[in-house]
Amino acid sequence: MRGSLLTALALAALGAILAAGALAVRIEIGNVAVSATAKVQPRKLPAGGGPVELTTVTRVWTQDGSIPPTLTRLRFQFDRFAQIRTKGVPVCTIAKLAGTTPAVARRRCRGALVGTGTGRARVELPGRAPTKISSPLSLFNGPKSRGRPTLIAHAYETIPEPKALLVPIAVERVRRGRYGYRVEVEVPEIAGGYGAATLAEATLGRTFKRHGHSFGYISARCVGGRLQVFGTASFSNGDFFPSTLAPSCGVRR
């Protein structure tokens, strides 16, 4: 089995990165259920676009109370009327974050921190009773890869031994109708493969200053009264969850 506290963070942060307004989605396939809520502030945006901050909550559970299957891969296509701006944003690297606790990671890469939250997971190690673990979640602006912006997600597990979990996330530009960005995330394992993410709460977005002007790490422009993202989540048991998020947005007058 493969899973991670970062699974839910990736789903929440990336799946909602271009969503506007408030949104609640629930999907059930057999014994597995996934729910997500997303809210963006401000809901009404300037005509030319402006900085946004996203708050999301994602849950994964089973109908019979057993440990959920673990997410192995996430794929997303995002609305082309939003963007991530990294020029002028400090950069953090995997090398700086390797082996760090959440507090140390945030101290080392304070300037590159663009998202924070909390993740929870359920762990069932052989011969032990099921237990729940939690970790602060952090998203850092990473170095560009082949000219593409990247994020580094950081969490920290304590079972079976203390360990930092790091996931690099690349954002690729595409041209597919409404969609202009694509992301694919390979999810690492937690607790030696005996854990599964169950909850993540995260807020993504930060305002920076460059040459006296303010800009947002994430900005969006409302076109057609909506912003849209299509995502799929693949589980270790073969389950496949596709969903389209298209909440409404408005233009500030």
Contacts in CASP RR format, 6 or more apart in sequence:
PFRMAT RR
TARGET T0000
AUTHOR 0000-0000-0000
METHOD contacts of the structure
MODEL  1
MRGSLLTALALAALGAILAAGALAVRIEIGNVAVSATAKVQPRKLPAGGG
PVELTTVTRVWTQDGSIPPTLTRLRFQFDRFAQIRTKGVPVCTIAKLAGT
TPAVARRRCRGALVGTGTGRARVELPGRAPTKISSPLSLFNGPKSRGRPT
LIAHAYETIPEPKALLVPIAVERVRRGRYGYRVEVEVPEIAGGYGAATLA
EATLGRTFKRHGHSFGYISARCVGGRLQVFGTASFSNGDFFPSTLAPSCG
VRR
1 69 0 8 1.000
1 70 0 8 1.000
1 189 0 8 1.000
1 193 0 8 1.000
1 194 0 8 1.000
1 195 0 8 1.000
1 196 0 8 1.000
1 236 0 8 1.000
2 70 0 8 1.000
2 71 0 8 1.000
2 72 0 8 1.000
2 187 0 8 1.000
2 188 0 8 1.000
2 189 0 8 1.000
2 193 0 8 1.000
2 236 0 8 1.000
3 70 0 8 1.000
3 71 0 8 1.000
3 72 0 8 1.000
3 121 0 8 1.000
3 187 0 8 1.000
3 188 0 8 1.000
3 189 0 8 1.000
3 190 0 8 1.000
3 193 0 8 1.000
3 195 0 8 1.000
3 196 0 8 1.000
3 197 0 8 1.000
3 236 0 8 1.000
4 70 0 8 1.000
4 71 0 8 1.000
4 121 0 8 1.000
4 155 0 8 1.000
4 165 0 8 1.000
4 167 0 8 1.000
4 187 0 8 1.000
4 188 0 8 1.000
4 189 0 8 1.000
4 190 0 8 1.000
4 197 0 8 1.000
5 119 0 8 1.000
5 120 0 8 1.000
5 121 0 8 1.000
5 133 0 8 1.000
5 134 0 8 1.000
5 135 0 8 1.000
5 137 0 8 1.000
5 155 0 8 1.000
5 157 0 8 1.000
5 165 0 8 1.000
5 190 0 8 1.000
5 197 0 8 1.000
5 200 0 8 1.000
6 137 0 8 1.000
6 153 0 8 1.000
6 154 0 8 1.000
6 155 0 8 1.000
6 165 0 8 1.000
6 167 0 8 1.000
6 187 0 8 1.000
6 188 0 8 1.000
6 197 0 8 1.000
7 60 0 8 1.000
7 70 0 8 1.000
7 71 0 8 1.000
7 74 0 8 1.000
7 187 0 8 1.000
7 196 0 8 1.000
7 197 0 8 1.000
7 200 0 8 1.000
8 58 0 8 1.000
8 59 0 8 1.000
8 60 0 8 1.000
8 119 0 8 1.000
8 197 0 8 1.000
8 198 0 8 1.000
8 199 0 8 1.000
8 200 0 8 1.000
9 58 0 8 1.000
9 117 0 8 1.000
9 119 0 8 1.000
9 137 0 8 1.000
9 139 0 8 1.000
9 153 0 8 1.000
9 155 0 8 1.000
9 200 0 8 1.000
9 202 0 8 1.000
10 74 0 8 1.000
10 153 0 8 1.000
10 167 0 8 1.000
10 169 0 8 1.000
10 185 0 8 1.000
10 187 0 8 1.000
11 34 0 8 1.000
11 36 0 8 1.000
11 58 0 8 1.000
11 71 0 8 1.000
11 74 0 8 1.000
11 200 0 8 1.000
11 233 0 8 1.000
12 36 0 8 1.000
12 38 0 8 1.000
12 56 0 8 1.000
12 57 0 8 1.000
12 58 0 8 1.000
12 200 0 8 1.000
12 201 0 8 1.000
12 202 0 8 1.000
13 54 0 8 1.000
13 56 0 8 1.000
13 115 0 8 1.000
13 139 0 8 1.000
13 151 0 8 1.000
13 153 0 8 1.000
13 202 0 8 1.000
13 204 0 8 1.000
14 74 0 8 1.000
14 76 0 8 1.000
14 169 0 8 1.000
14 183 0 8 1.000
14 185 0 8 1.000
15 36 0 8 1.000
15 38 0 8 1.000
15 56 0 8 1.000
15 76 0 8 1.000
15 78 0 8 1.000
15 229 0 8 1.000
15 231 0 8 1.000
15 245 0 8 1.000
16 23 0 8 1.000
16 36 0 8 1.000
16 38 0 8 1.000
16 40 0 8 1.000
16 54 0 8 1.000
16 56 0 8 1.000
16 204 0 8 1.000
16 229 0 8 1.000
16 245 0 8 1.000
17 54 0 8 1.000
17 76 0 8 1.000
17 78 0 8 1.000
17 82 0 8 1.000
17 84 0 8 1.000
17 204 0 8 1.000
17 218 0 8 1.000
17 229 0 8 1.000
18 78 0 8 1.000
18 79 0 8 1.000
18 81 0 8 1.000
18 82 0 8 1.000
18 181 0 8 1.000
18 220 0 8 1.000
18 227 0 8 1.000
18 228 0 8 1.000
18 229 0 8 1.000
19 38 0 8 1.000
19 40 0 8 1.000
19 54 0 8 1.000
19 227 0 8 1.000
19 229 0 8 1.000
19 245 0 8 1.000
19 247 0 8 1.000
20 40 0 8 1.000
20 43 0 8 1.000
20 45 0 8 1.000
20 52 0 8 1.000
20 220 0 8 1.000
20 222 0 8 1.000
20 226 0 8 1.000
20 227 0 8 1.000
20 247 0 8 1.000
20 248 0 8 1.000
20 249 0 8 1.000
20 250 0 8 1.000
21 38 0 8 1.000
21 39 0 8 1.000
21 40 0 8 1.000
21 43 0 8 1.000
21 247 0 8 1.000
21 248 0 8 1.000
21 249 0 8 1.000
22 37 0 8 1.000
22 38 0 8 1.000
22 39 0 8 1.000
22 247 0 8 1.000
23 36 0 8 1.000
23 37 0 8 1.000
23 38 0 8 1.000
23 39 0 8 1.000
23 245 0 8 1.000
23 247 0 8 1.000
24 35 0 8 1.000
24 36 0 8 1.000
24 37 0 8 1.000
25 35 0 8 1.000
25 36 0 8 1.000
25 37 0 8 1.000
25 243 0 8 1.000
25 245 0 8 1.000
26 33 0 8 1.000
26 34 0 8 1.000
26 35 0 8 1.000
27 33 0 8 1.000
27 34 0 8 1.000
27 35 0 8 1.000
27 241 0 8 1.000
27 243 0 8 1.000
28 34 0 8 1.000
28 63 0 8 1.000
29 239 0 8 1.000
29 240 0 8 1.000
29 241 0 8 1.000
30 63 0 8 1.000
30 239 0 8 1.000
31 62 0 8 1.000
31 63 0 8 1.000
31 64 0 8 1.000
31 66 0 8 1.000
32 60 0 8 1.000
32 61 0 8 1.000
32 62 0 8 1.000
32 63 0 8 1.000
32 68 0 8 1.000
32 69 0 8 1.000
32 235 0 8 1.000
32 237 0 8 1.000
32 239 0 8 1.000
33 60 0 8 1.000
33 61 0 8 1.000
33 62 0 8 1.000
33 63 0 8 1.000
34 58 0 8 1.000
34 59 0 8 1.000
34 60 0 8 1.000
34 233 0 8 1.000
34 241 0 8 1.000
35 58 0 8 1.000
35 59 0 8 1.000
36 56 0 8 1.000
36 57 0 8 1.000
36 58 0 8 1.000
36 59 0 8 1.000
37 56 0 8 1.000
37 57 0 8 1.000
38 54 0 8 1.000
38 55 0 8 1.000
38 56 0 8 1.000
38 245 0 8 1.000
38 247 0 8 1.000
39 54 0 8 1.000
39 55 0 8 1.000
39 56 0 8 1.000
40 52 0 8 1.000
40 53 0 8 1.000
40 54 0 8 1.000
40 55 0 8 1.000
40 220 0 8 1.000
40 249 0 8 1.000
41 52 0 8 1.000
41 53 0 8 1.000
41 55 0 8 1.000
42 52 0 8 1.000
42 252 0 8 1.000
43 249 0 8 1.000
43 250 0 8 1.000
44 222 0 8 1.000
44 249 0 8 1.000
44 250 0 8 1.000
44 251 0 8 1.000
44 252 0 8 1.000
45 52 0 8 1.000
45 220 0 8 1.000
45 221 0 8 1.000
45 222 0 8 1.000
45 249 0 8 1.000
45 250 0 8 1.000
45 251 0 8 1.000
45 252 0 8 1.000
46 251 0 8 1.000
46 252 0 8 1.000
47 221 0 8 1.000
47 251 0 8 1.000
47 252 0 8 1.000
48 221 0 8 1.000
49 219 0 8 1.000
49 220 0 8 1.000
49 221 0 8 1.000
49 222 0 8 1.000
50 216 0 8 1.000
50 219 0 8 1.000
50 220 0 8 1.000
50 221 0 8 1.000
51 205 0 8 1.000
51 207 0 8 1.000
51 214 0 8 1.000
51 215 0 8 1.000
51 216 0 8 1.000
51 217 0 8 1.000
51 218 0 8 1.000
51 219 0 8 1.000
52 82 0 8 1.000
52 205 0 8 1.000
52 216 0 8 1.000
52 218 0 8 1.000
52 219 0 8 1.000
52 220 0 8 1.000
53 203 0 8 1.000
53 204 0 8 1.000
53 205 0 8 1.000
53 206 0 8 1.000
53 218 0 8 1.000
54 202 0 8 1.000
54 203 0 8 1.000
54 204 0 8 1.000
54 205 0 8 1.000
54 218 0 8 1.000
55 201 0 8 1.000
55 202 0 8 1.000
55 203 0 8 1.000
56 200 0 8 1.000
56 201 0 8 1.000
56 202 0 8 1.000
56 203 0 8 1.000
56 204 0 8 1.000
57 199 0 8 1.000
57 200 0 8 1.000
57 201 0 8 1.000
58 199 0 8 1.000
58 200 0 8 1.000
59 198 0 8 1.000
59 199 0 8 1.000
60 68 0 8 1.000
60 71 0 8 1.000
60 196 0 8 1.000
60 197 0 8 1.000
60 198 0 8 1.000
60 199 0 8 1.000
61 68 0 8 1.000
61 198 0 8 1.000
62 68 0 8 1.000
67 122 0 8 1.000
67 124 0 8 1.000
67 130 0 8 1.000
67 195 0 8 1.000
67 196 0 8 1.000
68 122 0 8 1.000
68 196 0 8 1.000
68 197 0 8 1.000
68 198 0 8 1.000
68 235 0 8 1.000
69 196 0 8 1.000
69 235 0 8 1.000
69 236 0 8 1.000
69 237 0 8 1.000
69 238 0 8 1.000
69 239 0 8 1.000
70 187 0 8 1.000
70 189 0 8 1.000
70 190 0 8 1.000
70 193 0 8 1.000
70 195 0 8 1.000
70 196 0 8 1.000
70 197 0 8 1.000
70 235 0 8 1.000
70 236 0 8 1.000
71 187 0 8 1.000
71 196 0 8 1.000
71 197 0 8 1.000
71 233 0 8 1.000
71 234 0 8 1.000
71 235 0 8 1.000
71 236 0 8 1.000
72 186 0 8 1.000
72 187 0 8 1.000
72 234 0 8 1.000
72 235 0 8 1.000
72 236 0 8 1.000
73 184 0 8 1.000
73 185 0 8 1.000
73 186 0 8 1.000
73 187 0 8 1.000
73 233 0 8 1.000
73 234 0 8 1.000
74 183 0 8 1.000
74 184 0 8 1.000
74 185 0 8 1.000
74 187 0 8 1.000
74 231 0 8 1.000
74 232 0 8 1.000
74 233 0 8 1.000
74 234 0 8 1.000
75 182 0 8 1.000
75 183 0 8 1.000
75 184 0 8 1.000
75 185 0 8 1.000
75 231 0 8 1.000
75 232 0 8 1.000
75 234 0 8 1.000
76 181 0 8 1.000
76 182 0 8 1.000
76 183 0 8 1.000
76 184 0 8 1.000
76 229 0 8 1.000
76 230 0 8 1.000
76 231 0 8 1.000
76 232 0 8 1.000
77 174 0 8 1.000
77 176 0 8 1.000
77 179 0 8 1.000
77 180 0 8 1.000
77 181 0 8 1.000
77 182 0 8 1.000
77 229 0 8 1.000
77 230 0 8 1.000
77 231 0 8 1.000
78 179 0 8 1.000
78 180 0 8 1.000
78 181 0 8 1.000
78 182 0 8 1.000
78 183 0 8 1.000
78 228 0 8 1.000
78 229 0 8 1.000
79 178 0 8 1.000
79 179 0 8 1.000
79 180 0 8 1.000
79 181 0 8 1.000
79 220 0 8 1.000
79 227 0 8 1.000
79 228 0 8 1.000
79 229 0 8 1.000
80 175 0 8 1.000
80 177 0 8 1.000
80 178 0 8 1.000
80 179 0 8 1.000
80 180 0 8 1.000
80 181 0 8 1.000
81 220 0 8 1.000
81 221 0 8 1.000
81 222 0 8 1.000
81 223 0 8 1.000
81 227 0 8 1.000
82 181 0 8 1.000
82 218 0 8 1.000
82 219 0 8 1.000
82 220 0 8 1.000
82 221 0 8 1.000
82 227 0 8 1.000
83 218 0 8 1.000
83 219 0 8 1.000
83 220 0 8 1.000
84 149 0 8 1.000
84 171 0 8 1.000
84 217 0 8 1.000
84 218 0 8 1.000
85 215 0 8 1.000
85 216 0 8 1.000
85 217 0 8 1.000
85 218 0 8 1.000
85 219 0 8 1.000
86 141 0 8 1.000
86 142 0 8 1.000
86 144 0 8 1.000
86 149 0 8 1.000
86 217 0 8 1.000
87 210 0 8 1.000
88 208 0 8 1.000
88 210 0 8 1.000
89 111 0 8 1.000
89 112 0 8 1.000
89 114 0 8 1.000
89 141 0 8 1.000
89 208 0 8 1.000
89 217 0 8 1.000
90 109 0 8 1.000
90 111 0 8 1.000
90 112 0 8 1.000
90 141 0 8 1.000
91 112 0 8 1.000
91 141 0 8 1.000
91 142 0 8 1.000
91 143 0 8 1.000
92 108 0 8 1.000
92 109 0 8 1.000
92 111 0 8 1.000
92 112 0 8 1.000
92 113 0 8 1.000
92 140 0 8 1.000
92 141 0 8 1.000
92 142 0 8 1.000
92 152 0 8 1.000
93 142 0 8 1.000
93 143 0 8 1.000
93 152 0 8 1.000
94 152 0 8 1.000
94 166 0 8 1.000
94 168 0 8 1.000
96 108 0 8 1.000
96 109 0 8 1.000
97 105 0 8 1.000
97 108 0 8 1.000
97 109 0 8 1.000
97 140 0 8 1.000
97 152 0 8 1.000
97 154 0 8 1.000
97 164 0 8 1.000
97 166 0 8 1.000
98 164 0 8 1.000
98 166 0 8 1.000
99 163 0 8 1.000
99 164 0 8 1.000
100 108 0 8 1.000
100 154 0 8 1.000
100 164 0 8 1.000
101 156 0 8 1.000
101 162 0 8 1.000
101 164 0 8 1.000
102 135 0 8 1.000
102 136 0 8 1.000
102 138 0 8 1.000
102 154 0 8 1.000
102 155 0 8 1.000
102 156 0 8 1.000
105 138 0 8 1.000
105 140 0 8 1.000
105 154 0 8 1.000
105 164 0 8 1.000
106 113 0 8 1.000
106 116 0 8 1.000
106 138 0 8 1.000
109 140 0 8 1.000
112 140 0 8 1.000
112 141 0 8 1.000
112 142 0 8 1.000
113 138 0 8 1.000
113 139 0 8 1.000
113 140 0 8 1.000
113 206 0 8 1.000
114 139 0 8 1.000
114 140 0 8 1.000
114 141 0 8 1.000
114 151 0 8 1.000
114 204 0 8 1.000
114 205 0 8 1.000
114 206 0 8 1.000
114 217 0 8 1.000
115 138 0 8 1.000
115 139 0 8 1.000
115 202 0 8 1.000
115 203 0 8 1.000
115 204 0 8 1.000
115 205 0 8 1.000
115 206 0 8 1.000
116 136 0 8 1.000
116 137 0 8 1.000
116 138 0 8 1.000
116 139 0 8 1.000
116 202 0 8 1.000
116 203 0 8 1.000
117 136 0 8 1.000
117 137 0 8 1.000
117 138 0 8 1.000
117 200 0 8 1.000
117 201 0 8 1.000
117 202 0 8 1.000
117 203 0 8 1.000
118 134 0 8 1.000
118 135 0 8 1.000
118 136 0 8 1.000
118 137 0 8 1.000
118 199 0 8 1.000
118 200 0 8 1.000
118 201 0 8 1.000
118 202 0 8 1.000
119 134 0 8 1.000
119 135 0 8 1.000
119 136 0 8 1.000
119 137 0 8 1.000
119 155 0 8 1.000
119 197 0 8 1.000
119 199 0 8 1.000
119 200 0 8 1.000
119 201 0 8 1.000
120 132 0 8 1.000
120 133 0 8 1.000
120 134 0 8 1.000
120 135 0 8 1.000
120 197 0 8 1.000
120 198 0 8 1.000
120 199 0 8 1.000
120 200 0 8 1.000
121 132 0 8 1.000
121 133 0 8 1.000
121 134 0 8 1.000
121 157 0 8 1.000
121 190 0 8 1.000
121 191 0 8 1.000
121 195 0 8 1.000
121 196 0 8 1.000
121 197 0 8 1.000
121 198 0 8 1.000
122 130 0 8 1.000
122 131 0 8 1.000
122 132 0 8 1.000
122 195 0 8 1.000
122 196 0 8 1.000
122 198 0 8 1.000
123 130 0 8 1.000
123 131 0 8 1.000
123 132 0 8 1.000
123 133 0 8 1.000
123 159 0 8 1.000
123 190 0 8 1.000
123 191 0 8 1.000
123 194 0 8 1.000
123 195 0 8 1.000
124 130 0 8 1.000
124 131 0 8 1.000
124 194 0 8 1.000
124 195 0 8 1.000
125 159 0 8 1.000
125 160 0 8 1.000
125 191 0 8 1.000
125 194 0 8 1.000
126 194 0 8 1.000
131 159 0 8 1.000
132 198 0 8 1.000
133 157 0 8 1.000
133 158 0 8 1.000
133 159 0 8 1.000
133 191 0 8 1.000
135 155 0 8 1.000
135 156 0 8 1.000
135 157 0 8 1.000
136 155 0 8 1.000
136 156 0 8 1.000
137 153 0 8 1.000
137 154 0 8 1.000
137 155 0 8 1.000
137 200 0 8 1.000
137 202 0 8 1.000
138 153 0 8 1.000
138 154 0 8 1.000
138 155 0 8 1.000
139 151 0 8 1.000
139 152 0 8 1.000
139 153 0 8 1.000
139 154 0 8 1.000
139 202 0 8 1.000
139 204 0 8 1.000
140 151 0 8 1.000
140 152 0 8 1.000
140 154 0 8 1.000
141 149 0 8 1.000
141 150 0 8 1.000
141 151 0 8 1.000
141 152 0 8 1.000
141 217 0 8 1.000
142 149 0 8 1.000
142 150 0 8 1.000
142 151 0 8 1.000
142 152 0 8 1.000
142 168 0 8 1.000
143 150 0 8 1.000
144 150 0 8 1.000
145 168 0 8 1.000
145 170 0 8 1.000
148 170 0 8 1.000
148 171 0 8 1.000
148 172 0 8 1.000
148 173 0 8 1.000
149 170 0 8 1.000
149 171 0 8 1.000
150 168 0 8 1.000
150 169 0 8 1.000
150 170 0 8 1.000
150 171 0 8 1.000
151 168 0 8 1.000
151 169 0 8 1.000
151 171 0 8 1.000
152 166 0 8 1.000
152 167 0 8 1.000
152 168 0 8 1.000
152 169 0 8 1.000
153 165 0 8 1.000
153 166 0 8 1.000
153 167 0 8 1.000
153 169 0 8 1.000
154 164 0 8 1.000
154 165 0 8 1.000
154 166 0 8 1.000
155 164 0 8 1.000
155 165 0 8 1.000
156 162 0 8 1.000
156 163 0 8 1.000
156 164 0 8 1.000
156 165 0 8 1.000
157 163 0 8 1.000
157 165 0 8 1.000
157 190 0 8 1.000
157 191 0 8 1.000
159 191 0 8 1.000
160 191 0 8 1.000
160 192 0 8 1.000
165 188 0 8 1.000
165 190 0 8 1.000
166 188 0 8 1.000
167 185 0 8 1.000
167 187 0 8 1.000
167 188 0 8 1.000
169 183 0 8 1.000
169 185 0 8 1.000
170 183 0 8 1.000
170 184 0 8 1.000
171 181 0 8 1.000
171 182 0 8 1.000
171 183 0 8 1.000
172 181 0 8 1.000
172 182 0 8 1.000
172 183 0 8 1.000
173 180 0 8 1.000
173 181 0 8 1.000
173 182 0 8 1.000
174 180 0 8 1.000
174 181 0 8 1.000
174 182 0 8 1.000
178 228 0 8 1.000
179 228 0 8 1.000
179 230 0 8 1.000
189 195 0 8 1.000
190 196 0 8 1.000
190 197 0 8 1.000
204 218 0 8 1.000
205 216 0 8 1.000
205 217 0 8 1.000
205 218 0 8 1.000
206 216 0 8 1.000
206 217 0 8 1.000
207 214 0 8 1.000
207 215 0 8 1.000
207 216 0 8 1.000
207 217 0 8 1.000
208 214 0 8 1.000
208 215 0 8 1.000
208 216 0 8 1.000
208 217 0 8 1.000
209 215 0 8 1.000
220 227 0 8 1.000
220 249 0 8 1.000
222 249 0 8 1.000
222 250 0 8 1.000
222 251 0 8 1.000
225 248 0 8 1.000
225 249 0 8 1.000
225 250 0 8 1.000
226 246 0 8 1.000
226 247 0 8 1.000
226 248 0 8 1.000
226 249 0 8 1.000
227 246 0 8 1.000
227 247 0 8 1.000
227 249 0 8 1.000
228 244 0 8 1.000
228 245 0 8 1.000
228 246 0 8 1.000
229 244 0 8 1.000
229 245 0 8 1.000
229 246 0 8 1.000
230 242 0 8 1.000
230 243 0 8 1.000
230 244 0 8 1.000
230 245 0 8 1.000
231 242 0 8 1.000
231 243 0 8 1.000
231 244 0 8 1.000
232 240 0 8 1.000
232 241 0 8 1.000
232 242 0 8 1.000
232 243 0 8 1.000
233 240 0 8 1.000
233 241 0 8 1.000
234 240 0 8 1.000
234 241 0 8 1.000
235 241 0 8 1.000
END
